[in-house]
Amino acid sequence: MTEPEYRLWHALKHNQLGAKFRRQAPKGPYILDFYCPQHKLVIEVDGESHAMDSRDERRDAWLTNQGFRVLRFWNHDIMRNLDGVVAVIYRELRGGG
Protein backbone atom coordinates (compact mmCIF):
# COMPACT_ATOMS: atom_id res chain seq x y z
CA MET A 1 0.00 0.00 0.00
CA THR A 2 1.03 3.56 -0.57
CA GLU A 3 1.33 5.88 2.44
CA PRO A 4 -2.06 7.54 1.73
CA GLU A 5 -3.71 4.12 1.36
CA TYR A 6 -2.14 2.97 4.62
CA ARG A 7 -3.39 6.04 6.48
CA LEU A 8 -6.90 5.66 5.12
CA TRP A 9 -6.94 1.92 5.86
CA HIS A 10 -5.94 2.64 9.44
CA ALA A 11 -9.04 4.88 9.73
CA LEU A 12 -11.37 2.36 8.04
CA LYS A 13 -10.40 -0.99 9.52
CA HIS A 14 -12.00 -2.65 12.54
CA ASN A 15 -15.48 -1.16 11.95
CA GLN A 16 -14.32 2.25 13.15
CA LEU A 17 -17.01 3.95 11.03
CA GLY A 18 -19.68 1.39 11.87
CA ALA A 19 -19.10 -0.55 8.64
CA LYS A 20 -16.67 -3.24 7.60
CA PHE A 21 -14.25 -2.49 4.77
CA ARG A 22 -12.07 -4.81 2.73
CA ARG A 23 -8.93 -3.69 0.98
CA GLN A 24 -7.73 -4.77 -2.45
CA ALA A 25 -11.10 -6.42 -3.09
CA PRO A 26 -11.68 -8.00 -6.52
CA LYS A 27 -14.89 -7.00 -8.34
CA GLY A 28 -15.36 -8.07 -11.93
CA PRO A 29 -12.28 -7.04 -13.90
CA TYR A 30 -11.07 -4.63 -11.19
CA ILE A 31 -9.26 -4.61 -7.86
CA LEU A 32 -10.82 -2.01 -5.58
CA ASP A 33 -8.67 -0.08 -3.14
CA PHE A 34 -11.34 -0.31 -0.41
CA TYR A 35 -14.80 -1.82 -0.47
CA CYS A 36 -17.69 -1.89 2.01
CA PRO A 37 -20.02 -4.75 0.98
CA GLN A 38 -22.80 -3.73 3.38
CA HIS A 39 -23.19 -0.35 1.66
CA LYS A 40 -21.82 -1.28 -1.81
CA LEU A 41 -19.38 1.59 -1.35
CA VAL A 42 -16.07 1.69 -3.22
CA ILE A 43 -13.27 4.03 -2.19
CA GLU A 44 -10.40 4.70 -4.58
CA VAL A 45 -7.20 6.53 -3.66
CA ASP A 46 -5.71 8.37 -6.61
CA GLY A 47 -2.26 9.76 -7.24
CA GLU A 48 -1.20 12.13 -9.98
CA SER A 49 -1.11 9.30 -12.53
CA HIS A 50 -4.92 9.22 -12.36
CA ALA A 51 -5.43 12.81 -13.48
CA MET A 52 -7.54 12.87 -16.62
CA ASP A 53 -7.37 9.07 -16.95
CA SER A 54 -10.23 7.72 -19.08
CA ARG A 55 -9.68 4.25 -17.58
CA ASP A 56 -10.95 5.60 -14.26
CA GLU A 57 -14.07 6.90 -16.00
CA ARG A 58 -14.74 3.48 -17.56
CA ARG A 59 -14.09 1.77 -14.23
CA ASP A 60 -16.45 4.12 -12.37
CA ALA A 61 -19.12 3.64 -15.05
CA TRP A 62 -18.84 -0.15 -14.80
CA LEU A 63 -19.01 -0.06 -11.00
CA THR A 64 -21.97 2.33 -11.03
CA ASN A 65 -23.80 0.10 -13.52
CA GLN A 66 -23.26 -2.80 -11.11
CA GLY A 67 -24.94 -0.80 -8.33
CA PHE A 68 -21.83 0.40 -6.50
CA ARG A 69 -21.22 3.92 -5.23
CA VAL A 70 -17.71 5.21 -5.86
CA LEU A 71 -15.78 7.81 -3.89
CA ARG A 72 -12.39 8.97 -5.12
CA PHE A 73 -9.85 10.85 -3.03
CA TRP A 74 -6.52 12.32 -4.08
CA ASN A 75 -3.41 11.21 -2.21
CA HIS A 76 -2.70 14.78 -1.11
CA ASP A 77 -6.21 15.16 0.36
CA ILE A 78 -5.70 12.09 2.53
CA MET A 79 -2.25 13.24 3.60
CA ARG A 80 -3.35 16.82 4.40
CA ASN A 81 -6.92 16.31 5.63
CA LEU A 82 -7.55 12.72 6.68
CA ASP A 83 -10.26 13.79 9.14
CA GLY A 84 -12.15 15.57 6.35
CA VAL A 85 -11.88 12.53 4.06
CA VAL A 86 -13.14 10.24 6.82
CA ALA A 87 -16.04 12.65 7.46
CA VAL A 88 -17.08 12.44 3.79
CA ILE A 89 -16.97 8.62 3.94
CA TYR A 90 -18.96 8.59 7.17
CA ARG A 91 -21.66 10.83 5.65
CA GLU A 92 -21.83 8.58 2.58
CA LEU A 93 -22.25 5.51 4.81
CA ARG A 94 -25.12 7.27 6.58
CA GLY A 95 -26.80 8.10 3.29
CA GLY A 96 -26.01 11.78 3.33
CA GLY A 97 -23.42 11.68 0.54
A tleap script that builds the chain and sets N, CA, C and O, in Angstrom:
source leaprc.protein.ff14SB
mol = sequence {
  NMET THR GLU PRO GLU TYR ARG LEU TRP HIE
  ALA LEU LYS HIE ASN GLN LEU GLY ALA LYS
  PHE ARG ARG GLN ALA PRO LYS GLY PRO TYR
  ILE LEU ASP PHE TYR CYS PRO GLN HIE LYS
  LEU VAL ILE GLU VAL ASP GLY GLU SER HIE
  ALA MET ASP SER ARG ASP GLU ARG ARG ASP
  ALA TRP LEU THR ASN GLN GLY PHE ARG VAL
  LEU ARG PHE TRP ASN HIE ASP ILE MET ARG
  ASN LEU ASP GLY VAL VAL ALA VAL ILE TYR
  ARG GLU LEU ARG GLY GLY CGLY
}
set mol.1.N position { 0.837 -1.189 0.000 }
set mol.1.CA position { 0.000 0.000 0.000 }
set mol.1.C position { 0.877 1.246 0.000 }
set mol.1.O position { 1.980 1.264 0.547 }
set mol.2.N position { 0.351 2.267 -0.625 }
set mol.2.CA position { 1.029 3.560 -0.568 }
set mol.2.C position { 0.774 4.178 0.811 }
set mol.2.O position { -0.096 3.716 1.549 }
set mol.3.N position { 1.523 5.207 1.151 }
set mol.3.CA position { 1.330 5.879 2.442 }
set mol.3.C position { -0.102 6.416 2.600 }
set mol.3.O position { -0.698 6.217 3.659 }
set mol.4.N position { -0.678 7.091 1.587 }
set mol.4.CA position { -2.063 7.544 1.734 }
set mol.4.C position { -3.046 6.378 1.925 }
set mol.4.O position { -3.974 6.474 2.728 }
set mol.5.N position { -2.840 5.283 1.190 }
set mol.5.CA position { -3.714 4.117 1.363 }
set mol.5.C position { -3.582 3.546 2.772 }
set mol.5.O position { -4.578 3.173 3.391 }
set mol.6.N position { -2.365 3.479 3.268 }
set mol.6.CA position { -2.145 2.970 4.617 }
set mol.6.C position { -2.866 3.838 5.649 }
set mol.6.O position { -3.533 3.317 6.543 }
set mol.7.N position { -2.735 5.136 5.527 }
set mol.7.CA position { -3.390 6.044 6.482 }
set mol.7.C position { -4.904 5.895 6.440 }
set mol.7.O position { -5.561 5.857 7.480 }
set mol.8.N position { -5.454 5.811 5.231 }
set mol.8.CA position { -6.903 5.660 5.125 }
set mol.8.C position { -7.340 4.308 5.661 }
set mol.8.O position { -8.354 4.222 6.353 }
set mol.9.N position { -6.601 3.255 5.358 }
set mol.9.CA position { -6.936 1.923 5.855 }
set mol.9.C position { -6.946 1.904 7.383 }
set mol.9.O position { -7.812 1.280 7.996 }
set mol.10.N position { -5.999 2.579 7.980 }
set mol.10.CA position { -5.943 2.642 9.437 }
set mol.10.C position { -7.222 3.270 10.005 }
set mol.10.O position { -7.674 2.892 11.085 }
set mol.11.N position { -7.801 4.225 9.279 }
set mol.11.CA position { -9.040 4.879 9.725 }
set mol.11.C position { -10.284 4.039 9.434 }
set mol.11.O position { -11.308 4.205 10.097 }
set mol.12.N position { -10.206 3.140 8.448 }
set mol.12.CA position { -11.373 2.364 8.042 }
set mol.12.C position { -11.488 1.003 8.711 }
set mol.12.O position { -12.595 0.502 8.909 }
set mol.13.N position { -10.367 0.404 9.057 }
set mol.13.CA position { -10.396 -0.986 9.520 }
set mol.13.C position { -11.052 -1.104 10.894 }
set mol.13.O position { -11.217 -0.117 11.610 }
set mol.14.N position { -11.415 -2.313 11.235 }
set mol.14.CA position { -11.999 -2.653 12.536 }
set mol.14.C position { -13.325 -1.946 12.810 }
set mol.14.O position { -13.612 -1.593 13.954 }
set mol.15.N position { -14.133 -1.737 11.776 }
set mol.15.CA position { -15.477 -1.164 11.954 }
set mol.15.C position { -15.472 0.212 12.612 }
set mol.15.O position { -16.451 0.581 13.262 }
set mol.16.N position { -14.419 0.961 12.462 }
set mol.16.CA position { -14.320 2.255 13.147 }
set mol.16.C position { -15.397 3.241 12.712 }
set mol.16.O position { -15.735 4.157 13.461 }
set mol.17.N position { -15.940 3.063 11.506 }
set mol.17.CA position { -17.006 3.946 11.033 }
set mol.17.C position { -18.368 3.261 11.099 }
set mol.17.O position { -19.348 3.761 10.548 }
set mol.18.N position { -18.422 2.130 11.766 }
set mol.18.CA position { -19.676 1.390 11.870 }
set mol.18.C position { -19.959 0.524 10.653 }
set mol.18.O position { -21.087 0.069 10.468 }
set mol.19.N position { -18.953 0.291 9.826 }
set mol.19.CA position { -19.095 -0.545 8.638 }
set mol.19.C position { -17.770 -1.255 8.378 }
set mol.19.O position { -16.696 -0.711 8.633 }
set mol.20.N position { -17.867 -2.465 7.872 }
set mol.20.CA position { -16.668 -3.244 7.598 }
set mol.20.C position { -16.173 -2.979 6.180 }
set mol.20.O position { -16.945 -3.020 5.222 }
set mol.21.N position { -14.893 -2.712 6.061 }
set mol.21.CA position { -14.250 -2.486 4.768 }
set mol.21.C position { -13.257 -3.599 4.485 }
set mol.21.O position { -12.644 -4.159 5.393 }
set mol.22.N position { -13.116 -3.903 3.213 }
set mol.22.CA position { -12.070 -4.806 2.728 }
set mol.22.C position { -11.117 -3.970 1.885 }
set mol.22.O position { -11.514 -2.970 1.286 }
set mol.23.N position { -9.874 -4.385 1.846 }
set mol.23.CA position { -8.930 -3.686 0.978 }
set mol.23.C position { -8.485 -4.618 -0.128 }
set mol.23.O position { -8.441 -5.836 0.041 }
set mol.24.N position { -8.154 -4.024 -1.267 }
set mol.24.CA position { -7.731 -4.771 -2.446 }
set mol.24.C position { -8.744 -5.880 -2.783 }
set mol.24.O position { -8.382 -7.040 -2.978 }
set mol.25.N position { -10.014 -5.481 -2.841 }
set mol.25.CA position { -11.103 -6.424 -3.087 }
set mol.25.C position { -11.360 -6.567 -4.589 }
set mol.25.O position { -11.538 -5.565 -5.281 }
set mol.26.N position { -11.382 -7.803 -5.099 }
set mol.26.CA position { -11.676 -7.997 -6.521 }
set mol.26.C position { -13.176 -7.858 -6.798 }
set mol.26.O position { -14.005 -8.393 -6.061 }
set mol.27.N position { -13.509 -7.138 -7.861 }
set mol.27.CA position { -14.892 -7.001 -8.335 }
set mol.27.C position { -14.843 -6.973 -9.849 }
set mol.27.O position { -14.299 -6.040 -10.440 }
set mol.28.N position { -15.407 -7.985 -10.477 }
set mol.28.CA position { -15.361 -8.066 -11.932 }
set mol.28.C position { -13.925 -7.988 -12.397 }
set mol.28.O position { -13.068 -8.705 -11.878 }
set mol.29.N position { -13.641 -7.123 -13.374 }
set mol.29.CA position { -12.283 -7.038 -13.903 }
set mol.29.C position { -11.355 -6.122 -13.088 }
set mol.29.O position { -10.234 -5.846 -13.516 }
set mol.30.N position { -11.806 -5.656 -11.932 }
set mol.30.CA position { -11.075 -4.633 -11.188 }
set mol.30.C position { -10.683 -5.102 -9.791 }
set mol.30.O position { -11.297 -6.004 -9.220 }
set mol.31.N position { -9.650 -4.469 -9.262 }
set mol.31.CA position { -9.259 -4.609 -7.863 }
set mol.31.C position { -9.539 -3.251 -7.227 }
set mol.31.O position { -8.981 -2.234 -7.637 }
set mol.32.N position { -10.404 -3.250 -6.229 }
set mol.32.CA position { -10.825 -2.011 -5.577 }
set mol.32.C position { -9.901 -1.700 -4.416 }
set mol.32.O position { -9.523 -2.602 -3.669 }
set mol.33.N position { -9.532 -0.444 -4.254 }
set mol.33.CA position { -8.668 -0.076 -3.136 }
set mol.33.C position { -9.335 -0.455 -1.817 }
set mol.33.O position { -8.744 -1.157 -0.997 }
set mol.34.N position { -10.577 0.014 -1.615 }
set mol.34.CA position { -11.335 -0.306 -0.408 }
set mol.34.C position { -12.791 -0.528 -0.793 }
set mol.34.O position { -13.319 0.144 -1.679 }
set mol.35.N position { -13.432 -1.476 -0.120 }
set mol.35.CA position { -14.804 -1.823 -0.469 }
set mol.35.C position { -15.583 -2.170 0.790 }
set mol.35.O position { -15.119 -2.946 1.626 }
set mol.36.N position { -16.769 -1.590 0.916 }
set mol.36.CA position { -17.689 -1.891 2.010 }
set mol.36.C position { -18.879 -2.649 1.413 }
set mol.36.O position { -19.751 -2.029 0.806 }
set mol.37.N position { -18.932 -3.975 1.574 }
set mol.37.CA position { -20.018 -4.754 0.979 }
set mol.37.C position { -21.407 -4.358 1.493 }
set mol.37.O position { -22.365 -4.326 0.720 }
set mol.38.N position { -21.519 -4.064 2.760 }
set mol.38.CA position { -22.800 -3.731 3.375 }
set mol.38.C position { -23.468 -2.542 2.683 }
set mol.38.O position { -24.689 -2.514 2.529 }
set mol.39.N position { -22.673 -1.570 2.271 }
set mol.39.CA position { -23.191 -0.350 1.659 }
set mol.39.C position { -22.878 -0.243 0.162 }
set mol.39.O position { -23.204 0.759 -0.474 }
set mol.40.N position { -22.239 -1.290 -0.400 }
set mol.40.CA position { -21.816 -1.284 -1.807 }
set mol.40.C position { -21.053 0.001 -2.131 }
set mol.40.O position { -21.266 0.630 -3.168 }
set mol.41.N position { -20.163 0.368 -1.216 }
set mol.41.CA position { -19.380 1.592 -1.350 }
set mol.41.C position { -17.933 1.255 -1.696 }
set mol.41.O position { -17.284 0.462 -1.014 }
set mol.42.N position { -17.447 1.865 -2.757 }
set mol.42.CA position { -16.069 1.693 -3.224 }
set mol.42.C position { -15.319 2.988 -2.955 }
set mol.42.O position { -15.822 4.077 -3.234 }
set mol.43.N position { -14.122 2.864 -2.414 }
set mol.43.CA position { -13.268 4.030 -2.194 }
set mol.43.C position { -11.962 3.804 -2.947 }
set mol.43.O position { -11.279 2.798 -2.751 }
set mol.44.N position { -11.633 4.753 -3.804 }
set mol.44.CA position { -10.403 4.697 -4.577 }
set mol.44.C position { -9.496 5.841 -4.156 }
set mol.44.O position { -9.951 6.965 -3.946 }
set mol.45.N position { -8.214 5.545 -4.035 }
set mol.45.CA position { -7.204 6.530 -3.664 }
set mol.45.C position { -6.354 6.787 -4.901 }
set mol.45.O position { -5.724 5.875 -5.435 }
set mol.46.N position { -6.343 8.033 -5.348 }
set mol.46.CA position { -5.709 8.369 -6.614 }
set mol.46.C position { -4.486 9.257 -6.434 }
set mol.46.O position { -4.498 10.218 -5.665 }
set mol.47.N position { -3.439 8.912 -7.160 }
set mol.47.CA position { -2.255 9.761 -7.245 }
set mol.47.C position { -2.308 10.570 -8.521 }
set mol.47.O position { -3.310 10.552 -9.236 }
set mol.48.N position { -1.246 11.269 -8.802 }
set mol.48.CA position { -1.199 12.129 -9.983 }
set mol.48.C position { -1.359 11.355 -11.284 }
set mol.48.O position { -1.813 11.917 -12.280 }
set mol.49.N position { -0.999 10.088 -11.295 }
set mol.49.CA position { -1.112 9.304 -12.530 }
set mol.49.C position { -2.568 9.112 -12.945 }
set mol.49.O position { -2.839 8.713 -14.077 }
set mol.50.N position { -3.498 9.388 -12.052 }
set mol.50.CA position { -4.918 9.217 -12.362 }
set mol.50.C position { -5.554 10.470 -12.954 }
set mol.50.O position { -6.697 10.419 -13.407 }
set mol.51.N position { -4.857 11.565 -12.961 }
set mol.51.CA position { -5.425 12.809 -13.478 }
set mol.51.C position { -5.802 12.637 -14.950 }
set mol.51.O position { -4.979 12.248 -15.779 }
set mol.52.N position { -7.043 12.930 -15.247 }
set mol.52.CA position { -7.544 12.874 -16.622 }
set mol.52.C position { -7.372 11.487 -17.237 }
set mol.52.O position { -7.083 11.382 -18.429 }
set mol.53.N position { -7.541 10.433 -16.463 }
set mol.53.CA position { -7.372 9.066 -16.951 }
set mol.53.C position { -8.739 8.496 -17.332 }
set mol.53.O position { -9.593 8.299 -16.469 }
set mol.54.N position { -8.944 8.234 -18.616 }
set mol.54.CA position { -10.233 7.723 -19.078 }
set mol.54.C position { -10.510 6.312 -18.561 }
set mol.54.O position { -11.664 5.883 -18.524 }
set mol.55.N position { -9.460 5.588 -18.161 }
set mol.55.CA position { -9.683 4.249 -17.583 }
set mol.55.C position { -10.453 4.352 -16.282 }
set mol.55.O position { -11.274 3.484 -15.982 }
set mol.56.N position { -10.204 5.401 -15.499 }
set mol.56.CA position { -10.950 5.601 -14.261 }
set mol.56.C position { -12.421 5.875 -14.555 }
set mol.56.O position { -13.302 5.409 -13.832 }
set mol.57.N position { -12.684 6.628 -15.613 }
set mol.57.CA position { -14.071 6.903 -15.996 }
set mol.57.C position { -14.791 5.618 -16.389 }
set mol.57.O position { -15.935 5.404 -15.988 }
set mol.58.N position { -14.136 4.764 -17.166 }
set mol.58.CA position { -14.736 3.482 -17.560 }
set mol.58.C position { -14.961 2.592 -16.347 }
set mol.58.O position { -15.997 1.939 -16.223 }
set mol.59.N position { -13.985 2.574 -15.462 }
set mol.59.CA position { -14.089 1.771 -14.235 }
set mol.59.C position { -15.258 2.250 -13.390 }
set mol.59.O position { -16.071 1.442 -12.939 }
set mol.60.N position { -15.350 3.569 -13.170 }
set mol.60.CA position { -16.446 4.121 -12.370 }
set mol.60.C position { -17.795 3.827 -13.017 }
set mol.60.O position { -18.758 3.506 -12.321 }
set mol.61.N position { -17.873 3.935 -14.342 }
set mol.61.CA position { -19.125 3.643 -15.048 }
set mol.61.C position { -19.520 2.176 -14.863 }
set mol.61.O position { -20.686 1.875 -14.610 }
set mol.62.N position { -18.558 1.272 -14.987 }
set mol.62.CA position { -18.838 -0.152 -14.796 }
set mol.62.C position { -19.332 -0.410 -13.380 }
set mol.62.O position { -20.335 -1.096 -13.181 }
set mol.63.N position { -18.625 0.144 -12.395 }
set mol.63.CA position { -19.011 -0.062 -11.003 }
set mol.63.C position { -20.399 0.516 -10.719 }
set mol.63.O position { -21.211 -0.116 -10.043 }
set mol.64.N position { -20.666 1.707 -11.231 }
set mol.64.CA position { -21.971 2.329 -11.033 }
set mol.64.C position { -23.071 1.483 -11.667 }
set mol.64.O position { -24.138 1.311 -11.079 }
set mol.65.N position { -22.818 0.958 -12.851 }
set mol.65.CA position { -23.796 0.096 -13.521 }
set mol.65.C position { -24.051 -1.196 -12.752 }
set mol.65.O position { -25.107 -1.809 -12.902 }
set mol.66.N position { -23.100 -1.607 -11.938 }
set mol.66.CA position { -23.259 -2.800 -11.106 }
set mol.66.C position { -23.926 -2.476 -9.775 }
set mol.66.O position { -24.143 -3.369 -8.957 }
set mol.67.N position { -24.252 -1.205 -9.553 }
set mol.67.CA position { -24.942 -0.803 -8.331 }
set mol.67.C position { -24.039 -0.318 -7.212 }
set mol.67.O position { -24.496 -0.150 -6.081 }
set mol.68.N position { -22.764 -0.091 -7.507 }
set mol.68.CA position { -21.828 0.396 -6.502 }
set mol.68.C position { -21.798 1.918 -6.496 }
set mol.68.O position { -22.039 2.556 -7.521 }
set mol.69.N position { -21.503 2.491 -5.346 }
set mol.69.CA position { -21.224 3.922 -5.232 }
set mol.69.C position { -19.713 4.064 -5.132 }
set mol.69.O position { -19.060 3.281 -4.442 }
set mol.70.N position { -19.161 5.043 -5.806 }
set mol.70.CA position { -17.706 5.209 -5.860 }
set mol.70.C position { -17.320 6.582 -5.323 }
set mol.70.O position { -17.846 7.607 -5.757 }
set mol.71.N position { -16.398 6.583 -4.375 }
set mol.71.CA position { -15.784 7.813 -3.887 }
set mol.71.C position { -14.311 7.770 -4.264 }
set mol.71.O position { -13.647 6.749 -4.087 }
set mol.72.N position { -13.808 8.870 -4.780 }
set mol.72.CA position { -12.385 8.975 -5.115 }
set mol.72.C position { -11.769 10.109 -4.316 }
set mol.72.O position { -12.344 11.190 -4.186 }
set mol.73.N position { -10.584 9.836 -3.783 }
set mol.73.CA position { -9.845 10.845 -3.034 }
set mol.73.C position { -8.429 10.906 -3.568 }
set mol.73.O position { -7.823 9.882 -3.884 }
set mol.74.N position { -7.905 12.128 -3.664 }
set mol.74.CA position { -6.521 12.325 -4.080 }
set mol.74.C position { -5.599 12.004 -2.905 }
set mol.74.O position { -5.947 12.225 -1.746 }
set mol.75.N position { -4.428 11.482 -3.226 }
set mol.75.CA position { -3.412 11.210 -2.206 }
set mol.75.C position { -3.189 12.414 -1.303 }
set mol.75.O position { -3.170 12.284 -0.079 }
set mol.76.N position { -3.019 13.599 -1.915 }
set mol.76.CA position { -2.699 14.780 -1.109 }
set mol.76.C position { -3.847 15.166 -0.174 }
set mol.76.O position { -3.599 15.727 0.892 }
set mol.77.N position { -5.097 14.879 -0.548 }
set mol.77.CA position { -6.210 15.163 0.364 }
set mol.77.C position { -6.146 14.273 1.603 }
set mol.77.O position { -6.397 14.728 2.719 }
set mol.78.N position { -5.812 13.021 1.400 }
set mol.78.CA position { -5.695 12.094 2.531 }
set mol.78.C position { -4.530 12.501 3.428 }
set mol.78.O position { -4.639 12.465 4.654 }
set mol.79.N position { -3.429 12.883 2.818 }
set mol.79.CA position { -2.250 13.244 3.602 }
set mol.79.C position { -2.444 14.557 4.361 }
set mol.79.O position { -1.922 14.712 5.465 }
set mol.80.N position { -3.182 15.496 3.786 }
set mol.80.CA position { -3.351 16.816 4.405 }
set mol.80.C position { -4.604 16.938 5.261 }
set mol.80.O position { -4.645 17.744 6.191 }
set mol.81.N position { -5.632 16.137 4.949 }
set mol.81.CA position { -6.918 16.310 5.626 }
set mol.81.C position { -7.624 14.968 5.801 }
set mol.81.O position { -8.747 14.788 5.329 }
set mol.82.N position { -6.979 14.044 6.469 }
set mol.82.CA position { -7.555 12.719 6.677 }
set mol.82.C position { -8.898 12.804 7.407 }
set mol.82.O position { -9.834 12.083 7.061 }
set mol.83.N position { -8.997 13.668 8.403 }
set mol.83.CA position { -10.262 13.794 9.140 }
set mol.83.C position { -11.404 14.221 8.213 }
set mol.83.O position { -12.522 13.722 8.340 }
set mol.84.N position { -11.133 15.127 7.297 }
set mol.84.CA position { -12.147 15.567 6.346 }
set mol.84.C position { -12.557 14.451 5.398 }
set mol.84.O position { -13.740 14.304 5.088 }
set mol.85.N position { -11.596 13.665 4.936 }
set mol.85.CA position { -11.876 12.525 4.058 }
set mol.85.C position { -12.743 11.511 4.794 }
set mol.85.O position { -13.730 11.017 4.249 }
set mol.86.N position { -12.375 11.206 6.022 }
set mol.86.CA position { -13.141 10.244 6.822 }
set mol.86.C position { -14.557 10.764 7.061 }
set mol.86.O position { -15.507 9.981 7.060 }
set mol.87.N position { -14.711 12.063 7.265 }
set mol.87.CA position { -16.042 12.649 7.460 }
set mol.87.C position { -16.908 12.472 6.220 }
set mol.87.O position { -18.099 12.182 6.339 }
set mol.88.N position { -16.332 12.642 5.034 }
set mol.88.CA position { -17.080 12.437 3.788 }
set mol.88.C position { -17.524 10.978 3.679 }
set mol.88.O position { -18.667 10.705 3.312 }
set mol.89.N position { -16.636 10.049 3.991 }
set mol.89.CA position { -16.965 8.616 3.936 }
set mol.89.C position { -18.064 8.300 4.936 }
set mol.89.O position { -19.004 7.571 4.619 }
set mol.90.N position { -17.952 8.838 6.132 }
set mol.90.CA position { -18.956 8.593 7.174 }
set mol.90.C position { -20.326 9.089 6.715 }
set mol.90.O position { -21.322 8.383 6.873 }
set mol.91.N position { -20.385 10.288 6.153 }
set mol.91.CA position { -21.660 10.831 5.650 }
set mol.91.C position { -22.235 9.944 4.547 }
set mol.91.O position { -23.442 9.707 4.498 }
set mol.92.N position { -21.376 9.461 3.674 }
set mol.92.CA position { -21.829 8.577 2.580 }
set mol.92.C position { -22.395 7.282 3.153 }
set mol.92.O position { -23.409 6.780 2.667 }
set mol.93.N position { -21.753 6.742 4.173 }
set mol.93.CA position { -22.250 5.515 4.807 }
set mol.93.C position { -23.608 5.742 5.466 }
set mol.93.O position { -24.419 4.821 5.554 }
set mol.94.N position { -23.851 6.942 5.920 }
set mol.94.CA position { -25.122 7.267 6.583 }
set mol.94.C position { -26.180 7.742 5.603 }
set mol.94.O position { -27.284 8.112 6.004 }
set mol.95.N position { -25.840 7.732 4.303 }
set mol.95.CA position { -26.803 8.101 3.292 }
set mol.95.C position { -26.891 9.574 2.999 }
set mol.95.O position { -27.794 10.018 2.289 }
set mol.96.N position { -25.958 10.342 3.542 }
set mol.96.CA position { -26.007 11.779 3.335 }
set mol.96.C position { -25.064 12.292 2.291 }
set mol.96.O position { -24.899 13.502 2.140 }
set mol.97.N position { -24.415 11.357 1.536 }
set mol.97.CA position { -23.418 11.682 0.543 }
set mol.97.C position { -23.622 12.964 -0.117 }
set mol.97.O position { -22.834 13.346 -0.983 }
savepdb mol mol.pdb
quit
